[in-house]
């Protein structure tokens, strides 16, 4: 183990030069419900495995050697799972159920391809989960941000997909992220619970697309109370002028919250947005600040504010 690796509890190396060759083996051997954080360093390589961070494994850090070179990949998809209408939720490459999870410098990929329907790369239902400088690569349903009352933070991440590639009911903040569309479709499909004041918040993000993509909606409501906001983000010309879609369910438009504030770029023009979306005032936009969205109380700041989660 090199001097730089000494600060980690475990080192995983697919070439056999660490404590483990597989990520799941390191997680399974970690102490359940630990008092202190458990840090697992992943050497560069392609880890072809389906990984679960269990609920009894809170306070796990997965730290890759580099975001491009440390790749967790699997190729499950809806038809392969073949477990009925809920097969989507078994297709994940990485599933995180343990609270206070942190990841940095990783790629999580579902390699099933664009023609197979739902195929999740990241499935996270943990509370206080942090992802920094990570890449989430897939097609339909790439990132499932889930869990009623669960709060998740993504900073400086890359998310790509085709349809509904950020979906679920968690409260999740995406800051400084690139959101890349690979098909004319929809970016978000939120299912925000009625009890939650916020859903998905994208702040200072960049929305990009493949060259042949020209009609992408910011979101459509997977469930009636969907709540999504884009603030201070650059939107390419692939964003549809209407901005948002009702999923052919016009009755839901009085219940969803689709909001924008000070976005820029050719796709940010709001003149032709659907009438049931809103442009926030500066006072309203202040409520979408990451601290306000993610922290229950100011006293929690000493325990975790996710900006500085891993350094």
FENHUCOR-V967630 format. One line per field, one symbol per residue. ss: DSSP state (h for helix, s for strand, l for the rest). phi: phi as a letter, one per 40 degrees, with the letter a starting at -180 (. if undefined). burial: I if it has 16 or more other C-alpha atoms within 10 Angstrom, else O. A space follows every 10 residues. Layout:
ss->???
phi->???
burial->???
This chain:
ss->llhhhlllls ssllllllls llhhhhhhhl lllllllsss ssllssssll ssslllllls ssssllllls sssslllhhh hllhhhhhhh lllsssllll lsssllssss lllllllsll lsssllllss ssllssslls llssslllll sssssllsss sllllsssll sssssllsss sllllsssss llllllllls sssllssssl lllllsssss slllllssss sllsslllsl lllssllllh hhhhllssss sllslhhhll lllllllssl lhhhhhlllh hhhhlllhhh hhlllhhhll l
phi->.cdccccccb bbaccgbbca bbcccccccc ccfccbcbbb cbcdibccab bbccccbcgc bbbccacccb bbaabcadcc cfbgcccdcb cdcbbbbccf cbbafbbbbb cchcbbgcac cbbbbccfcb bbfbbbbabc gcbbcbhcgc bbbbbfbbbb ibbfcbahbc cbbbbfbcbb cbacabcbac bdcccbcbbc bbbfbbbbac dccbbbccaa ccbccdbbbb bfbcbccccc dcgbbcffbd ccccbcbbbb afcahccccb dbcdcccbbc ccccccccdd ccccbcaccc dccabcdbcb a
burial->OOOOOOOIOI IIIIOOOIII IIIIOIIOOI OOOOOOIIII IIIIIOIIOI IIIIOOIIII IIIIOIIIOI IIIIIIIIOO OOOOOOIIII IIIIIIIIII IIIIIIIIII IIOIOOIIII IIIIIIIIII IIIIIIIIII IIIIIIIIII IIIIIIIIII IIIIIIIIII IIIIIIIIII IIIIIIIIII IIIIOOOIII IIIIIIIIIO OOIIIIIIII IIIIIIIIII IIIIIIIIII IIIIIIOOOO OIIOOIIIII IIIOOOIIII OOIIOIIOII OOOOIOOIOI IOIIIOOOOO OOOOIIOOIO O
